[in-house]
């Protein structure tokens, strides 16, 4: 008789505190685990709470042999809630993903086992131990070669509007706000190009996001690999598998005409540049040296000249941000003719130097863990910024988004992107991103209202002045 495994991607209780990808991108990590699990021995069920809420009572827990839960930081509280409920029903639970990998001691309070790092190298051992009843508290997957990452074929992906694929892991840049280097290593590891092409072929969606942290990698080897992959995907398009895709890259991509030309031929129409700031001192403080190479504006315009729209991503709330950071950023976006943008608030995630610095300085605003982890979602301000009050930072970001997302503004930006890229598909995709950005105004207002309520509650808790009674005077 086959054993049963349920794989769960949790979602925070408050829908307005979720990350944008939740429910839009299928959970790649769980699909890899599913593909690594021998189907002759195991029945696997995948539940993504971005699509459907978990109903534990409908799981038939009495026949479950194992529950695996993947968790990012803002999903940790919900992950622990699910894990505790399943354990109370006698189901062994293993936690994995970025948050449990960084805070394994915390995670072990709510699960039987934690997989630290990437699971490909240890998953078969974990399943064997479950079968023998010897599940260990900790498994260290490390950063194995990607040669054995399975080619995904699961039909589970088909209900999502956007496809996704990962072709590489790791990053050598080790930015202060990012945990990729600590989680996935400082050396970039690549999947075999034939595997990537075959998985691309299997994706049903016409629009795909390549989730690599930096598509062009690092140095000459990374460039040559990106070029080789794009040429292979261009051949795939000639064979009739025509997909449009987007990805992320360091902004120095914009100086490489050959790679840009082949990215366009391969179907790329959108690339996110993590610019972070237009201020060189902020970039230095973030330890993002790669952003000092070349000219932002020239690289953006050259990328768009090759038919690929640019998302310029910025982070606000850094200690070196000047008082004019929002005006400066809006001016740059307009002058550089950026197709679309991400306006993020700095978020110190566990496993980053930023988290260590602000925690050590006592600047974290929310420390009631694990409940408060849901606020660490890249949208909510979770630490006290140096040069702005929290409320001012929220309001100024909302102002900046408003300057870039009005109806007339979006119409003009779309026409400008069409002119700059000479690509209708790139302009339409950029418009879709801009419309999504414009809809964030409600979320920003929600964040402002939450903070205002917190401020009123704090004031009431500390103010002991008696309230005046009507009809009486001093």
C-alpha positions in Angstrom: 0.0 0.0 0.0 1.4 3.4 -1.0 2.3 6.0 1.7 0.7 9.4 1.5 2.5 12.8 1.4 0.9 16.2 1.5 3.0 19.2 0.4 1.7 22.6 1.6 2.5 26.2 0.6 0.9 28.4 3.4 -0.5 31.9 3.0 -0.8 34.6 5.7 -4.2 35.1 7.2 -4.4 38.7 6.1 -4.6 38.8 2.3 -3.3 42.3 2.2 0.0 41.2 3.8 0.9 38.6 1.2 3.7 38.9 -1.3 2.6 39.6 -4.8 3.7 36.3 -6.2 1.5 34.3 -3.8 -1.2 32.6 -5.8 0.1 33.9 -9.1 3.2 31.7 -9.4 3.0 28.0 -8.7 5.2 26.8 -5.7 8.3 25.6 -7.6 9.9 24.2 -4.5 7.0 21.9 -3.8 6.7 20.8 -7.4 10.4 19.8 -7.3 9.8 17.8 -4.2 6.8 16.1 -5.9 8.9 15.2 -8.9 11.7 13.7 -6.6 9.2 11.5 -4.8 8.9 8.0 -6.3 5.2 7.6 -7.3 5.3 3.8 -7.1 5.7 4.2 -3.3 4.0 7.5 -2.5 0.8 9.3 -3.3 1.5 13.1 -3.3 -1.0 15.9 -2.8 0.0 19.6 -3.2 -1.9 22.4 -1.6 -1.1 26.0 -2.4 -3.1 28.3 0.0 -2.6 31.1 -2.5 -5.2 29.2 -4.5 -7.2 27.2 -1.9 -7.4 27.4 1.9 -6.2 24.2 3.6 -9.0 22.2 5.2 -7.2 19.8 7.6 -10.4 17.8 8.3 -10.6 16.9 4.6 -7.1 15.5 4.4 -7.8 12.1 5.9 -4.9 12.7 8.3 -5.1 9.1 9.7 -3.6 7.8 6.4 -0.9 10.6 6.0 2.7 9.4 6.4 4.3 12.9 6.2 3.4 16.5 5.7 6.0 18.8 4.1 5.5 22.6 4.5 7.6 25.2 2.6 7.8 28.6 4.2 9.0 32.1 3.4 9.4 34.5 6.3 5.9 36.2 6.0 4.4 32.7 5.8 6.1 31.3 8.9 3.3 32.0 11.4 0.7 30.3 9.2 3.2 27.4 8.5 3.7 26.8 12.2 -0.1 26.9 12.8 -0.7 24.2 10.2 2.3 22.2 11.4 1.0 22.2 15.0 -2.5 21.2 14.0 -1.2 18.3 11.9 1.1 17.1 14.7 -1.8 17.1 17.1 -3.5 14.7 14.8 -0.4 12.4 14.7 1.0 13.4 11.4 4.8 13.8 11.1 5.7 17.2 9.8 8.9 18.5 8.1 9.4 22.2 7.5 11.7 23.6 4.7 12.3 26.7 2.7 14.1 30.0 3.3 12.7 30.8 6.8 13.1 27.4 8.5 16.6 27.2 6.9 17.7 30.4 8.6 15.8 29.8 11.9 15.8 26.1 12.3 15.7 26.2 16.1 12.5 28.2 16.0 11.0 26.0 13.3 11.8 22.8 15.3 9.5 24.1 18.1 6.6 23.4 15.7 7.7 20.5 13.6 9.3 17.0 13.9 12.0 17.8 11.4 13.5 20.7 9.4 15.3 20.6 6.1 18.0 23.3 6.0 19.0 24.4 2.6 18.1 22.8 -0.7 16.3 19.5 -0.5 17.4 17.7 -3.7 20.4 16.0 -2.1 18.6 14.7 1.0 14.9 14.1 0.0 15.4 10.5 -0.7 17.1 10.0 2.7 14.2 11.8 4.4 11.6 9.5 2.7 13.6 6.4 3.7 13.8 7.6 7.3 10.0 8.2 7.3 9.5 4.7 6.1 11.7 3.3 8.8 10.2 5.5 11.5 13.6 7.2 12.1 12.9 10.8 11.0 15.7 13.0 12.3 15.2 16.5 13.7 17.6 18.1 11.1 18.7 17.5 7.6 21.2 19.6 5.8 20.7 19.7 2.1 23.4 22.3 1.4 23.8 23.6 -2.2 24.1 20.6 -4.4 24.7 20.5 -8.2 21.6 21.3 -10.2 22.3 18.5 -12.7 19.8 16.3 -10.8 17.0 18.9 -10.6 14.0 17.1 -12.2 12.3 18.4 -15.3 8.8 19.4 -14.1 5.9 17.9 -15.9 3.1 18.1 -13.3 -0.4 19.2 -14.5 -0.7 21.0 -11.1 0.9 24.0 -12.9 -1.9 24.3 -15.4 -4.4 26.2 -13.2 -2.0 29.1 -12.9 -2.1 32.0 -15.3 1.7 32.5 -15.3 4.3 29.8 -15.8 7.7 29.9 -14.0 11.0 28.1 -14.2 14.4 28.3 -12.4 17.6 27.8 -14.4 20.2 28.8 -11.8 20.8 29.3 -8.0 23.3 31.3 -6.0 24.7 34.8 -6.1 28.2 36.1 -5.4 27.2 39.7 -4.6 25.9 39.2 -1.0 23.9 42.5 -0.7 23.1 43.6 2.8 19.3 43.3 2.4 19.3 39.9 0.6 19.5 36.4 1.9 20.1 34.6 -1.4 23.9 34.3 -0.9 23.5 32.9 2.6 20.8 30.4 1.5 21.9 29.4 -1.9 25.7 30.0 -1.8 28.0 32.6 -3.3 28.7 30.5 -6.4 26.1 30.4 -9.2 25.1 26.9 -10.2 23.3 26.2 -13.4 20.9 23.6 -14.7 21.8 21.8 -17.9 20.5 23.8 -20.8 18.8 20.8 -22.4 16.8 20.3 -19.2 15.8 24.0 -19.1 14.6 23.8 -22.8 12.6 20.7 -22.2 10.9 22.1 -19.1 10.2 25.3 -21.1 8.6 23.1 -23.8 6.4 21.5 -21.1 5.0 24.7 -19.6 1.5 25.2 -20.9 1.3 29.0 -20.2 2.3 31.4 -22.9 3.8 33.9 -20.4 6.6 32.6 -18.2 8.7 34.1 -15.4 12.3 32.9 -15.2 12.8 33.3 -11.4 16.7 33.3 -11.4 18.0 36.0 -9.2 20.3 37.2 -11.9 19.8 35.8 -15.4 23.2 36.8 -16.7 25.0 35.4 -13.7 28.5 36.7 -12.9 31.5 37.4 -15.1 32.3 36.0 -18.5 31.0 32.5 -17.7 27.6 33.8 -16.7 27.3 35.9 -19.8 28.3 33.0 -22.1 25.8 30.7 -20.4 23.0 33.2 -20.8 23.9 33.6 -24.5 23.9 29.8 -25.0 20.5 29.4 -23.2 18.9 32.2 -25.2 20.1 30.7 -28.5 18.6 27.4 -27.5 15.3 29.0 -26.5 15.3 30.9 -29.9 15.5 27.5 -31.6 12.5 26.4 -29.5 10.5 29.4 -30.7 11.3 28.5 -34.4 9.9 25.0 -33.6 6.6 26.6 -32.7 6.9 26.8 -28.9 6.4 30.6 -28.7 6.4 31.9 -25.2 7.0 35.4 -23.9 9.0 35.6 -20.7 10.5 37.9 -18.2 13.3 37.6 -15.7 15.6 39.5 -13.3 19.2 40.7 -13.9 21.8 43.2 -12.8 21.5 46.5 -14.7 24.9 46.0 -16.4 23.0 43.6 -18.7 22.0 46.8 -20.5 25.5 47.3 -21.9 25.6 43.9 -23.7 24.0 44.3 -27.1 24.6 40.7 -28.2 23.0 39.1 -25.1 20.0 41.6 -25.3 19.6 40.7 -29.0 19.4 37.0 -28.3 17.1 37.5 -25.2 14.6 39.2 -27.5 14.9 36.5 -30.1 14.3 33.9 -27.3 11.1 35.6 -26.3 12.2 37.9 -23.4 10.0 41.0 -23.2 10.5 42.1 -19.6 13.5 42.3 -17.3 13.6 43.6 -13.7 16.7 45.6 -12.8 17.4 45.8 -9.0 18.5 49.4 -9.1 17.6 49.9 -5.4 18.5 53.6 -5.4 19.7 56.5 -7.5 22.0 57.6 -4.6 25.6 56.2 -4.8 26.0 56.3 -1.0 22.9 54.1 -0.5 24.3 51.6 -3.0 27.6 51.6 -1.1 25.7 51.0 2.2 23.9 48.1 0.7 27.1 46.6 -0.5 25.8 46.3 -4.1 28.9 47.0 -5.9 27.6 45.6 -9.2 25.3 48.7 -9.4 28.3 51.0 -9.7 29.2 49.6 -13.1 27.9 51.8 -15.9 25.1 54.3 -16.2 21.5 53.3 -15.1 19.8 55.5 -17.7 21.9 54.4 -20.6 21.5 50.7 -19.6 17.7 51.0 -19.3 17.3 52.8 -22.6 19.6 50.4 -24.4 17.6 47.4 -23.0 14.3 48.9 -24.2 15.9 49.7 -27.5 16.3 46.0 -28.0 12.6 45.3 -27.4 12.7 44.4 -23.7 10.7 46.6 -21.3 12.4 47.4 -18.0 11.0 47.2 -14.5 13.2 49.5 -12.3 13.1 48.2 -8.7 13.8 50.6 -5.8 14.1 50.2 -2.0 13.1 53.1 0.3 13.9 53.4 4.0 17.7 53.0 3.9 19.7 55.0 6.5 21.5 56.9 3.7 18.3 57.9 1.9 18.1 61.7 1.6 14.9 63.7 2.4 14.3 64.1 -1.4 14.6 60.3 -2.2 11.0 60.0 -3.5 11.2 63.1 -5.7 14.6 62.0 -7.0 13.3 58.6 -7.8 10.2 59.7 -9.6 12.2 62.2 -11.6 14.7 59.5 -12.6 11.9 57.1 -13.7 10.4 59.8 -15.9 13.7 61.1 -17.4 15.0 57.5 -18.1 11.7 56.6 -19.7 11.4 53.5 -17.5 8.6 51.2 -18.7 7.4 50.3 -15.2 8.7 50.1 -11.6 8.6 48.4 -8.2 8.7 50.8 -5.2 9.6 48.7 -2.2 10.2 49.4 1.5 13.4 48.0 3.0 12.6 44.8 4.8 15.2 43.2 7.2 14.7 39.5 6.6 16.3 36.9 8.8 19.6 35.7 7.3 20.6 39.2 6.1 23.1 41.6 7.5 20.4 44.3 7.5 18.3 42.2 9.9 21.3 41.7 12.2 22.1 45.4 12.2 18.7 46.8 13.0 17.9 44.0 15.5 21.2 44.7 17.3 20.3 48.4 17.4 16.9 47.7 18.8 15.1 49.2 15.8 12.8 46.4 14.9 9.2 47.5 15.3 7.6 44.1 15.5 9.2 41.3 17.6 6.3 39.2 18.8 7.5 36.2 16.9 6.4 34.0 15.3 3.1 35.9 14.9 4.8 39.1 13.7 6.7 37.3 10.9 3.7 37.9 8.6 4.6 41.6 8.6 8.0 40.9 7.1 6.6 40.9 3.6 8.5 43.6 1.7 5.6 46.0 1.9 5.2 46.7 5.6 7.7 48.8 7.5 9.0 46.6 10.3 11.9 48.7 11.6 12.4 52.4 12.5 14.0 54.3 9.6 16.6 56.8 10.3 15.5 59.8 8.2 11.7 59.4 8.0 8.9 58.6 10.5 7.2 55.4 9.5 4.0 57.2 8.6 5.9 59.7 6.5 7.6 56.9 4.6 4.3 55.2 3.8 2.7 58.4 2.7 5.6 59.4 0.5 5.7 56.1 -1.2 2.0 56.3 -1.9 2.6 59.8 -3.4 5.4 58.5 -5.6 3.3 55.6 -6.9 0.5 58.1 -7.6 2.8 60.2 -9.7 3.5 57.2 -12.0 0.2 55.5 -12.3 -2.6 57.9 -13.2 -4.8 57.0 -16.2 -3.4 59.7 -18.5 0.2 58.9 -17.2 -0.2 55.2 -17.9 -1.6 55.9 -21.4 1.4 58.1 -22.2 3.9 55.6 -20.7 2.5 52.8 -22.7 2.8 54.7 -26.0 6.3 55.7 -25.0 7.3 52.1 -24.2 5.8 51.0 -27.5 7.9 53.6 -29.3 11.1 52.8 -27.3 10.9 49.0 -27.7 9.1 48.8 -31.0 7.5 45.8 -29.5 3.7 45.6 -28.9 4.1 42.6 -26.6 6.6 44.4 -24.4 4.4 47.4 -24.2 1.3 45.4 -23.3 3.2 43.4 -20.6 4.6 46.6 -19.1 1.1 48.1 -19.1 -0.1 45.0 -17.2 2.6 45.5 -14.6 1.7 49.2 -14.3 -1.9 48.5 -13.8 -1.0 46.1 -11.1 1.2 48.8 -9.5 -1.6 51.3 -9.7 -3.9 48.9 -7.8 -1.4 48.8 -4.9 -2.7 52.2 -3.8 -5.4 50.4 -1.8 -2.8 48.3 -0.1 -0.6 51.3 0.6 -3.6 53.1 2.2 -4.3 50.0 4.3 -0.7 50.1 5.6 -1.1 53.8 6.5 -4.4 53.0 8.3 -2.8 50.2 10.2 0.1 52.4 11.4 -2.3 55.2 12.4 -4.3 52.7 14.5 -1.0 51.5 16.1 -0.1 55.1 16.9 -3.4 55.9 18.5 -3.2 52.7 20.6 0.3 53.6 21.8 -0.8 57.1 22.7 -3.8 55.8 24.6 -1.6 53.4 26.5 0.9 56.0 27.6 -1.4 59.1 28.1 -2.8 59.2 31.6 -4.4 62.6 31.4 -8.1 62.4 32.5 -10.6 63.0 29.7 -12.8 66.2 30.2 -16.4 65.6 31.3 -19.1 67.5 29.5 -20.9 70.1 31.6 -18.1 70.7 34.0 -15.4 73.4 33.8 -12.3 74.2 35.9 
